[in-house]
């Protein structure tokens, strides 16, 4: 099991590229981030080499979603463009949302009158195209359910059950679920049961505690049990820590996060 930390949410008082040195000093070797368009990619690549840090995941789509057929070509074009950036940074995985998000976190709504069944079909159709891209580009895609209770109202994919059904329909090893334990906890789901039953459909994990979306160990989610389960299931992928430090001190929160997974 490997660990990565989302630097969008840590060391926020400094420019993004400068965060890598502080992250490495806190014991972090793997990072992830969201949009690449607001990053100095040349400086980022240089800092990655200097500090021996790698990117395990980044956002594949920020502008276009998967639920509107008229957006499919722009969505796939955006994914291909981001894949080129990922290749430049040595990242073999993109995380995807089924809808783009507004600045306040709410989801851009689907076209009027589009049924849930039709949205499901559109996501599967996009996923089948992603599978082809994954083979062509040697890239993995992980599709993320989000919570609609606290952070992302209006987001269609707020259920891991539906996400698992989508991945089964796509039926390709390069397209998996990004199982965000925080989001699914907020939705009241059976975290331990879902992980145990559906590990074969999960390609990546995100973690934060609830309430508060702070580091594991700061809230009520049973991360010691989750860590033990992942080890018992011989999970060898990446757990991405995507949280806001509970007391505003990034380095202190990182130590606490690591301890929750000992």
Helices and strands as residue ranges (DSSP letters): E 2-6, H 16-25, E 30-33, H 41-51, E 54-59, G 69-71, H 72-89, E 93-96, H 116-137, E 140-144, H 160-170, E 175-180, H 181-186, H 191-198, G 199-201, E 202-207, H 223-232, E 238-241, H 250-260
